């Protein structure tokens, strides 16, 4: 059964990341967040330093099997404490790394992973969402028509036409795992195929960099495919079986979203405790007032409970005999609601100061609001959980 004690290696990794975050990320987040052009909010300098620390390629160690899920969850929480956008940039890269390790051919691994190792700017992205195709593929009804992005076969290559949007790492990735419709007569589950598309592919371009209210330190972008050339050897997994790849992707993806929310919530909580100790009202620091103390206690309770839920989700994803499919959507919903509640309480504690742009808490609140739609809208995820419950 899962325990709550970390191995010596996990402790050392956690401490290393925590020290990096405090030195290299936290002093820079407000300046980056406040830049007008969303493309300028992203920091290649930070990514380069994370690469030097071995974190960008963390899921591809020297051994054949990737690092375990729980260790990556622990590190993502620490990264999100510094900035959730930076954590997501690495989290997306780690998730696609695992997809390639699990579903890629030996040729694909040799072709793409050598550059991934050597290029300190080589990030990865997964491209599913489109303007008219988003949370409907999560719904349990099985009637989603699938992506509008069409892939047409031409003997030894594919041509992709269409648009993706809201794609995390969309403006910065070097390689994309793209899901396209390959059988128009079938629904999403039976007519979609995954492809590995390099950034320099003919017919592929980056469209808009989305100007978001929060999570500004990661680029979410529009991807445009105009007769995009994809050689047949870049097909990831079996033809028309892209949905099966996603079923392997989502358990860890939702756990990652939860860990990122926990790291953000921890930061909000720490900022609130710090503020409550120095802000004097009624003749004493406000931490001495019961109403503020109750709010801080609730924040800590929610954060600690969320961590236990997410750790169990990550552990069960790699322990099939204990796997409960409801963990996948529900851990995501629980943590997104948790971080929003923690942020709401933080604003109460900070009062009017919490709405000032120069205050860290104002940025953190905007980041928290973005969690409500990470990896699917909450009500959609709850319906997905209900479908699992019905099948028990």
N, C-alpha and C positions, 0 to 999 in steps of 0.2 A: 504494500500500500504506500501511497505517497507520504513523504515526511516533509517537515518544514525546516529542516536543517540543511544548509548548503554545504556542498563539498568544498574542499580547500581551493580547488581550481575555480569554482563558481565565485567564491569569496574574493579571490584575487582579481578575477575578471570584473566583478561588480565594482570593487574599489578603484580599479584602473579607469573604468568608464566614468564613475562618479567624480573622480578627480579631474578627468578631462573636461567633463561637462561644466564644472565650476570654473575652470581656468579658461577654456577656449570657446564655450558656447554662451553661457549666461551673460557675460559682459557685453555681448554683441547683439542680443536678440531684439531689443527695442529699436536700435538704430536700423537694423535690417527690416523689421516689421513696418516701420514708418515710411519707407521709401515709396514714392508715388507709383513708379513703374513696377508692376508685380514681378517682372522678370529680374529686376535688380534685388529683390528680397532674398533670392537664392544665393548661397555662399559656396563657391567652389573651393575657397580657401579651407573652410571647415571640412568639406568632403575629402579634400586632399589629406588633411591631418587625421581624419578618421581612417582613411586608407592606410596611412603610415602606421596606425595603431593596430591594423589587421582586421578592423571591423567591417569594412565594405565586403570583403570576401570571407567573412566569418563562417558562413554556411557551406563553404567549400574548403574544408581543411585538407591536409595532405592525404588523409585516408579517403576511401571511396564513399563512405556514408557521411551525410551531413551532420552538423552538430545537433544535439538533441533540442527539442522544442522548448522545454522548460528553461534551459540556460538562455536561449534567445529571448524568451519572455522577460526574464530578469534584466537582461541588458537593455531591452527596449524601454522598460519602465524608467531606467536610469537616464537614457537618452531623452525621453519625453519630459522628464523633470526639467531639463535644460530648455528644450523646445520640441513640441510635438511634431512640427513640420519636418524637422531634421530626423526625428525618430521614424517618421513614416517613409522618408526617402530611403533609409536603410532597410526598413521593414519590407517595403515593396521589393527591393533588390533581393532580400533574403528569400522571400516567398517564391519569386520567379526562379531563383537559383535552385530551390527544391524541386520545382516543376521540371526543370531541365534535367536535373539529376535522376528524377524518377521516370520521366516519360521520354527523354531525349535519346536518340540513337548514339552509338559510339562516335559516328562521324560528326554529329551535331555537337557533342561535348568537346571533341577535339577542335572543331572549327571555331566555336564561340568562346570556350572557357579559357583558352590561352590568352586571348586579348583581354578577357575579363580580369584575369590575374594581373596582367602587366600594366594595364591602363588605369591609373589612379582616378580617372574621371568616368570610368565605365559603370553606369548605373543601368538598372533593368526596370521594366514597367510591364504591367498587364493591361490590355486594352479590351474591355468588355462594353462599357457604357456608351450609349449613343443618345442623341437628342430625343428619339422616340423609342428607346429601348434601354430601360434602367432596372428598376426594382421588379418589373413584371416577371423576370426570369427566376426570381426567388420565390414567387407565389406558388402554392402547392397545387394549383389547378391543372398544370401540365399542358396548358393551351397557348403558351407564349410562342408567337411566330418566330422569335429569334431575332438576331441582329439584321439590320438593313444593309450592313456591309456585305457585299456580294463577292464571292470568289468563283471565278470561272476557269475551268481547266483547259489547257492548250497543249496537251501531249507531255511535255517535260517541264512545264512551269504553270503557275497560276497568275491570274490578273485580279487584283483586288480593287474594288471601287466602292467608295462611301466615306463616311465620317465617323470618328469616335470623338467623345468629349468628356470633360471632367477627369481626364486620365492623370493619376498621380505619377510624378516623374515624367509626365508627358513631354515637357519642354527640355528635359535634360538627359533622358536615357539614351544609351547607345544601341540597345536591343529591346524589342517589344514582343511579348507573347500576345498575338492578336487573334480574336475569335471572329470568324466570318461564316456566313451562310453558304454551304456548299451543295445543299439539296433543297431547292425551293419548295418542293411538294411536302416536305416534312417540317415538324415543329422544331423548336430550339433543341430539345433533348435528342433528336434523332437526325438533325440535318446541319449541325454546326461542326466546324473543324478548327483546330488551333494551328497557327503558323508562327514561326520565328522570323521577325522582320527587322533587319538591321536599319539603323537610322539613315544610312546612305543608299537605301534601295531606290532604284529608278521609279519615279511616280509617287514617292512618299514625301510628305512635307509636314511641318508643324504649322498649325493655324494659330488661333488666338491663345495667348497665355491668360487664363481666367483671373480676373481681378476679384479675389475673395475677401470677405470681411475678416476671416481668421485663418489660422494655419498658413500664414503667408510665406513662411520660409521654405515651403515646398511648392514647386510649380505644378499646377494642374492645367492641362492644355488640351487643345483640339488637335486631332490627328487627321490628316487628309490623305486619302488614297485615290489617286487618279491614274487608273491603269497600272497600278503598282505591280512591279515584276517580283514574283516570289518563286524561286526554283523549287521543284517538287521535293528535293531533299530537305527543305526547310519546314515541311509539314511536321507538326509536333503531335505525336500520338496517332491513333487510327483515324481513317477517313470517316467523317460524319459523327465522330465520337467525342467531340470537344466537351460535351456536358460531363462526361465521365472524368475528364481532367479536372473540371471545376469542383466536382464532388470531393476530390482529394485536396483541392486548394482551400476550400472554405473553412474546414475545421481550424486550421492554424491561422488563416486570415482573420477570422472573427476573434480568436484569442489574442492576436497581435493588436487588433483595434482596442480590445479591452485593456491590455497592458499599457498601451499608449495613453488611454484615458486615465488610468491609475497614476502614471507618472505625472501627468498634468495636474490631477487632483491633489497629489502630494505637494506639488509646488504651490498651488493655491492655498492649501492648508498652512504650509510653512510661512508663506507671506502674511497670512492672516494672524498667525500666532505672533510673529515678529511685530506686526502693526499693533496688535492688542496690548503688547507689553510696553510700547512707547507712547501710544495715543492716550492722553489724559483727558478725562471728562468726569464731572462730578467729584473732582478732587483726588482722583486716583486713576492709575492705568485701567483701561476698560476691560482688561482681562479679569479684573477683580469684580466686575459686575456679573451677576448670575446669568443674565440674559445672553451676554457674550460667551460666557463659559459653556452654556448649554449648546450654543451653535458650534463652538469648536469641538465639543465632545461628539456631536452628531457627525461632523465632518470626518473625524478620525474613525468612528465606527463604520461609516459607509466605505471609506477607503480600505480598511483592513478586511472587511467582509468581501469586497470586490476582488481583492487580491487572491483570497482563498478560492473564490469561484473561478477566476481565470487560470490559476495554477492547476486546478482540477481539470479544467477544460483542456489545457495544453497537455497534461499528463495522459488523460484518457484518449486524446487523439492518437497517441502512439502506443496505447494499451488496449487493443480491440476488445478483450473480454470484459473490460469495464467501461467501454465507450457508450455514452448516452447521447443520441443525436440532438436532443433538445439543448444540450450545452452549447452547441454551435451558435444558434441565433440568440438564445436567452442571455448568455454571458455578455454578448455585444449590447443588447438592450439594457441590461442591468447596469453596466459600467457607463454607458452614455448618459443614462438618467442620473446615475450617481454623480458624475463629474459636473453635470449641469446644476444639480442641487448644491453641491459643494461651492460652485462658483456663485450661485445666488446668495448663499449664506455669507460668502466672502464680501460681496457687495454691501450686505447689511452691516457687516463689521466695519468696513472702510467708510461707510457713509458717502457723502458727496465726493470725497477724495477718490473713491473707487471708479468714478466716471471720468477722471482727468487723464488725458492722453499720455502725460509724462509718468503716470503710475503703472508699474508692472501689472497690477491686478486688472487694469482695463484691457490690456492685450490678452491676458490669460482668460478673461471672460469670453472674449470673441473666439478664442481658440476652443473653449469648452462648447460653445454653441454649435460649432462645426461637427462635433462628435455625434450629434443627433442623427446625422445622415451618413455615417461612415459604414461602408460595406452593406448598405441597404437601409431603407427607412424603417423606423422602429415597428410600426404597425405591420408592415410586410414581414418582418422577422418574427413577430409574434404569431402571425398566421402560419408561417412555416413551422414554428414549434408546435402549434396546434395540430398540424398534419401528422407530425411524428407521434404526438400523444394519442391521436385517434387510432394509430396502427399498432399500439401496444396490445 
